[in-house]
Amino acid sequence: MFRGTIAAARGPLYTTNPRRVARGRLKAYHSRAGAPPGVSPRFVLYPGIFVMPRPIVARIDPSALAHNVGVARAAAQDARVLAVAKANAYGHGLLRVLHGLAGADGLALLDLDEAARVRDAGFRKRVVLLEGLFESRDAAAAARYGADVVVHCREQVDLLREVPAGQRLGVLVKLDTGLNRLGFPPSDLPGVMDALAGHPSVRDVTLMTHFACADDGRDVEAQLQRFRASAAGLRLPATLANSAALLRYPEARGDWVRPGIMLYGASPFADATARELGLRPVMTLESRLISTRTVRAGDSLGYGFQFTADRDTRVGIVACGYADGYPRHAPTGTPVRVGGISTRTLGRVSMDMLTVDLSPCPDAGVGTRVVLWGDDNPVDAVARAAGTIGYELLCAVAPRVPVVVAPVVARAEGPAT
């Protein structure tokens, strides 16, 4: 009935049910030793069986990620690619997708924990901490892990004094050219450069800014002009372009580009799909129907009776809800695919379940595969229906959702070592 819910496998027993461990029936291990390829070590218990109590799963395709890195590299031309992998690689799992990022020239991360994990995994290319150092003890750790740091305020310039003697960091000086979030005002740049000149803890300097409206058609020209005016005469490498700027504004490439959302197969634009941009989805969130029924004309369904049938309507219940990371505010009509056929959600999303319209899917029954987003059901379309963006949905997949990583089919370059 539920294919893959319980299946024999070589290696450990897997479960997502901690109560079974607490009752002493199963013993939990948190090691990858003996785990089937692509399965999170969170589900390792003991040799014998592969168990997934619910049919929901997030499937990760590193080959699609590698393809998207290639799209970014082609757009970057002579610029180098700093792949943004913060927020646990946009919810995909940083270490799970590291091989898929091998074609990039470096990684842009958020904090030292991420830097430590990729270094321990063998990544030897450039690593940049996008928010820089937070406190004095971070300086030694950044040096230990060979991480370059963004400097966006005077306090962070002062923290460079805490770098251990004899060690130096690459520094990215961030200018606020209009986003009004992080960064020095352009008028402060000369003083910042004076403070960094000859600094014993500074190996090299890159200039950086971030665009506010590259994704919505208002272009980047005003911010780009401010940046160029500030950087005039400095002859320093620059990193400016996010995904949107990289794909639409070649004049903003600079020396290093910073693609993020495009790498994971989502579009940074409201007026262009990922497929139109040549991108492939890296995550597919899928589940199965666990029940079907017919709602009679005039009857309502779900919490709050947010949907009332205008005719007899066959519906299906899907094992996925807001506790899995699906948006609770997704309204009736949010796109979903059932058995390869496009249809819609009905009514309010529950904690563990949601309801779909089976009118276009006469052959669907209990156990039929449901794609919440991913293959042939773009995450951007789901996000748009729910009044949000694909970034949020990808980052919000809950820890309780099992993750399966597909084998890397082909790779132009070897692992990032």
C-alpha positions in Angstrom: 0.0 0.0 0.0 2.7 2.5 1.0 5.7 1.6 -1.1 8.9 2.4 0.6 7.3 2.9 4.0 8.9 -0.3 5.3 11.4 -2.1 3.1 14.2 -4.5 3.7 17.7 -3.0 3.2 21.3 -3.9 3.9 22.5 -2.0 6.9 20.8 -0.3 9.8 17.2 0.1 10.9 15.9 3.6 10.4 13.1 5.4 12.1 11.9 8.9 12.7 10.0 7.9 15.9 12.0 8.8 19.0 9.4 7.1 21.2 10.3 3.8 19.9 13.9 4.5 20.9 12.8 5.8 24.4 10.8 2.6 25.0 14.0 0.6 24.5 12.7 -1.4 21.6 15.3 0.2 19.3 18.7 1.6 19.9 19.7 4.9 18.2 23.1 5.6 16.6 24.2 9.0 15.3 26.9 7.7 13.0 26.8 7.3 9.2 28.6 3.9 9.6 26.6 1.4 7.8 23.9 3.8 6.5 22.6 3.2 3.0 23.8 5.9 0.6 21.9 9.1 0.8 20.0 8.4 4.0 20.4 10.8 6.9 22.2 9.3 9.9 19.3 10.6 12.1 17.4 7.4 11.1 20.1 4.8 11.9 19.0 2.3 14.6 20.3 -1.2 14.1 21.1 -3.5 11.2 18.2 -5.1 9.5 15.4 -2.9 8.1 14.7 0.5 6.5 11.8 2.1 8.3 10.0 5.4 7.5 6.9 5.8 9.5 5.3 8.4 7.2 5.6 8.4 3.4 6.8 12.0 3.2 10.4 12.5 2.0 12.6 15.3 0.6 14.6 14.0 -2.3 17.9 15.9 -3.0 19.6 15.7 -6.4 23.2 16.9 -6.3 23.5 16.4 -10.1 20.9 19.1 -10.5 22.8 21.3 -8.2 26.0 20.7 -10.3 24.0 21.6 -13.4 22.8 24.8 -11.9 26.4 25.7 -10.8 27.3 25.3 -14.5 24.5 27.7 -15.5 25.9 30.2 -13.0 29.4 29.7 -14.3 28.4 30.3 -17.9 26.6 33.5 -16.9 29.6 34.6 -14.8 32.0 34.3 -17.8 35.4 35.3 -16.5 34.3 36.1 -13.0 34.7 33.4 -10.3 31.8 31.8 -8.6 31.2 32.0 -4.9 28.3 29.7 -4.2 26.0 30.9 -1.5 25.3 27.9 0.8 24.1 29.6 4.0 21.0 28.4 5.9 22.2 24.8 5.6 22.4 25.2 1.8 19.0 26.8 1.6 17.5 23.9 3.6 19.0 21.2 1.4 21.7 20.1 3.9 25.2 21.6 3.5 27.1 18.4 3.6 24.6 16.5 1.6 25.1 18.8 -1.4 28.8 19.7 -1.0 29.8 17.5 -4.0 27.2 19.2 -6.1 28.9 22.5 -5.4 32.3 21.3 -6.5 32.2 23.4 -9.7 32.2 26.6 -7.7 35.3 28.5 -6.8 34.3 28.9 -3.2 31.4 29.0 -0.7 29.6 31.9 1.0 28.4 30.8 4.4 26.8 32.5 7.4 28.8 31.4 10.4 31.8 29.5 11.7 29.9 26.3 12.4 29.2 26.0 8.6 32.8 26.8 7.8 34.0 24.1 10.3 31.8 21.5 8.8 32.8 22.1 5.2 36.5 22.2 6.1 36.2 19.0 8.1 34.5 17.4 5.1 37.6 18.3 2.9 36.5 21.5 1.2 39.7 23.5 0.4 38.5 26.3 -1.8 37.6 29.8 -0.6 35.1 30.1 2.3 33.6 33.5 3.1 31.6 34.4 6.2 28.9 36.7 5.0 28.2 38.4 8.3 31.8 38.3 9.4 32.9 38.0 13.1 30.4 38.3 15.9 32.7 38.4 18.9 36.4 38.3 19.7 36.8 34.6 20.0 35.6 34.1 16.4 38.8 35.6 15.0 41.0 32.7 16.0 38.4 30.2 14.8 38.1 32.0 11.4 41.9 31.8 11.1 41.9 28.1 12.1 39.4 27.2 9.4 40.8 29.5 6.8 37.7 31.6 6.4 37.6 35.0 4.8 35.4 37.5 6.7 33.1 40.3 5.7 33.6 43.5 7.6 30.6 45.8 7.6 31.1 48.0 10.7 33.8 49.6 12.7 33.4 47.1 15.5 34.3 44.3 13.1 37.4 46.2 12.0 38.4 46.3 15.7 37.8 42.5 16.1 40.6 41.9 13.5 43.0 42.7 16.3 42.0 39.3 17.9 43.4 37.3 15.0 46.3 35.2 16.5 49.8 36.6 15.8 51.3 35.4 12.5 47.9 34.6 10.9 46.0 36.6 8.4 42.5 36.7 7.0 41.0 37.7 3.7 38.7 40.6 4.3 35.6 41.7 2.3 34.7 45.3 3.0 31.0 45.7 2.6 29.6 49.0 1.3 26.0 50.0 1.8 25.0 51.4 -1.6 21.3 51.6 -0.9 19.9 48.4 0.7 20.3 50.1 4.2 21.0 46.9 6.0 24.7 46.1 6.5 27.7 47.9 5.3 29.7 51.1 5.6 28.4 54.2 4.0 30.5 55.1 1.0 31.9 58.2 2.7 33.5 55.9 5.3 35.4 53.8 2.9 38.7 55.9 2.9 38.9 55.6 6.7 38.2 51.9 6.6 40.9 51.3 4.0 43.4 53.4 6.1 42.6 51.1 9.1 43.2 48.0 7.0 46.3 49.2 5.2 49.3 47.3 6.6 47.1 45.6 9.2 49.1 42.5 10.4 45.9 40.4 10.4 44.7 41.3 6.9 45.9 39.2 3.9 43.9 40.9 1.2 40.9 43.0 0.6 37.8 42.6 -1.6 35.1 45.2 -2.0 31.5 44.1 -1.7 27.9 45.3 -1.9 24.4 43.8 -2.2 21.6 44.8 -4.5 18.1 45.6 -3.2 16.1 45.4 -6.4 17.9 43.2 -8.9 15.0 40.8 -9.0 12.1 43.1 -9.6 12.9 45.1 -12.7 14.1 48.3 -11.1 17.6 47.4 -12.1 20.9 48.0 -10.2 22.2 51.1 -11.9 21.9 53.5 -9.0 23.7 51.2 -6.5 26.3 50.2 -9.1 27.1 53.8 -9.7 27.5 54.5 -6.0 29.8 51.5 -5.7 31.9 52.4 -8.7 32.3 56.0 -7.4 33.4 54.8 -4.0 35.9 52.2 -5.4 37.4 54.4 -8.0 41.2 54.2 -7.9 41.4 51.4 -5.4 42.1 48.6 -7.9 40.6 45.9 -5.6 38.6 42.9 -6.6 34.9 43.2 -6.2 31.9 41.0 -5.5 28.5 42.4 -6.3 26.1 40.1 -8.1 23.5 37.9 -6.5 21.5 35.4 -8.6 19.2 38.0 -10.1 22.0 40.5 -10.9 24.1 37.7 -12.4 21.4 36.6 -14.7 20.1 40.0 -15.9 22.9 42.6 -15.4 26.2 41.5 -16.8 27.7 44.9 -16.0 27.4 44.0 -12.3 29.5 40.8 -12.4 32.6 42.1 -10.9 35.4 39.6 -10.1 33.4 37.2 -7.9 29.6 36.5 -8.3 27.5 35.2 -5.5 24.7 33.0 -6.9 22.3 31.6 -4.2 18.7 30.7 -4.9 19.3 29.8 -8.6 21.7 27.1 -7.6 18.9 25.2 -5.9 16.7 25.3 -8.9 14.4 28.3 -8.0 14.0 31.5 -9.9 15.0 34.9 -8.4 12.4 36.5 -10.7 8.6 36.7 -10.6 8.5 37.0 -14.4 10.7 34.1 -15.4 10.5 30.5 -14.3 13.4 28.4 -13.3 12.9 26.2 -16.3 13.1 29.2 -18.6 16.4 30.1 -17.0 17.7 26.6 -17.6 17.7 25.6 -14.0 16.7 22.2 -12.5 15.1 21.6 -9.1 17.4 20.2 -6.5 14.8 19.3 -3.9 11.6 17.4 -4.5 9.3 17.3 -1.5 6.9 14.3 -2.0 4.5 12.2 -0.1 1.6 9.9 -0.8 -2.2 9.8 -0.5 -3.2 8.1 2.8 -7.0 8.3 2.3 -9.6 9.2 -0.3 -13.2 10.1 0.0 -16.1 11.9 -1.8 -17.3 15.2 -0.4 -20.9 15.8 -1.3 -22.1 19.0 -3.0 -22.7 21.6 -0.3 -20.4 19.9 2.3 -17.3 21.6 3.6 -14.0 20.1 4.7 -11.0 20.9 7.0 -10.5 23.2 9.9 -12.7 26.3 9.6 -14.6 24.9 6.6 -12.5 27.0 4.2 -13.6 24.9 1.2 -17.2 24.0 0.3 -17.8 21.6 -2.6 -20.1 23.0 -5.3 -20.5 19.5 -6.7 -19.7 16.0 -5.5 -15.9 16.0 -5.3 -13.4 13.2 -4.8 -10.6 14.3 -2.5 -7.4 12.8 -1.2 -5.6 13.3 2.1 -1.8 13.7 1.8 0.7 13.0 4.6 2.2 16.5 4.7 1.3 19.5 6.8 2.7 22.6 8.2 4.7 20.7 10.8 6.7 19.3 7.8 7.3 22.8 6.5 4.5 23.2 4.1 3.0 26.7 4.4 -0.1 26.7 6.5 -1.4 29.8 4.8 -1.4 28.1 1.3 -4.9 28.6 0.1 -7.3 26.5 -1.9 -5.9 26.2 -5.4 -2.2 25.9 -4.5 -0.7 23.7 -7.2 0.2 20.1 -6.5 0.8 17.0 -8.6 -0.9 13.7 -7.9 0.2 10.6 -9.8 1.9 12.9 -12.3 -1.3 15.0 -12.9 -1.6 18.7 -11.9 -4.3 19.5 -9.4 -4.9 21.8 -6.4 -5.1 21.8 -2.7 -8.4 22.2 -0.9 -9.1 24.0 2.3 -6.8 24.7 5.2 -3.5 22.9 5.7 -3.4 20.9 8.9 -0.4 20.1 11.1 0.3 16.7 9.5 -2.1 16.6 6.5 -3.5 18.5 3.6 -6.3 17.8 1.2 -6.1 17.7 -2.6 -8.7 17.7 -5.4 -8.8 14.3 -7.2 -11.2 15.4 -9.9 -8.5 15.4 -12.5 -7.0 12.2 -11.1 -9.6 9.4 -11.4 -7.0 6.6 -11.0 -5.4 8.1 -7.9 -5.8 6.0 -4.7 -4.2 5.4 -1.4 -0.4 5.2 -1.9 -0.4 7.4 -5.0 2.7 9.7 -5.2 2.1 13.4 -4.5 4.7 16.0 -5.4 4.3 19.0 -3.1 7.1 20.9 -5.0 10.0 19.9 -7.2 9.7 17.8 -10.3 7.1 19.3 -12.6 5.7 21.4 -9.7 8.0 24.3 -9.2 8.6 25.5 -5.7 8.1 29.1 -7.0 4.6 28.3 -8.1 3.7 26.9 -4.7 5.3 29.9 -3.0 3.5 32.4 -5.2 0.1 30.8 -4.4 1.0 30.9 -0.7 2.1 34.6 -0.9 5.7 33.9 -0.2 9.0 33.1 -2.0 10.7 29.8 -2.9 13.6 30.6 -0.6 11.3 30.4 2.5 9.7 27.1 1.5 13.1 25.4 0.8 14.6 26.7 4.1 11.5 25.7 6.1 11.4 21.9 5.5 11.2 20.5 9.0 13.8 18.2 10.6 11.3 15.4 11.0 11.1 15.0 7.2 13.3 12.2 6.0 15.9 13.1 3.4 17.2 10.9 0.6 20.1 12.0 -1.5 20.3 10.7 -5.1 23.7 9.4 -6.3 25.7 11.9 -8.3 25.3 10.6 -11.9 27.9 12.6 -13.6 30.3 15.4 -12.6 32.5 17.6 -14.7 35.0 18.1 -11.9 36.1 16.0 -9.0 35.0 16.7 -5.3 36.0 20.0 -3.8 39.2 19.0 -2.1 
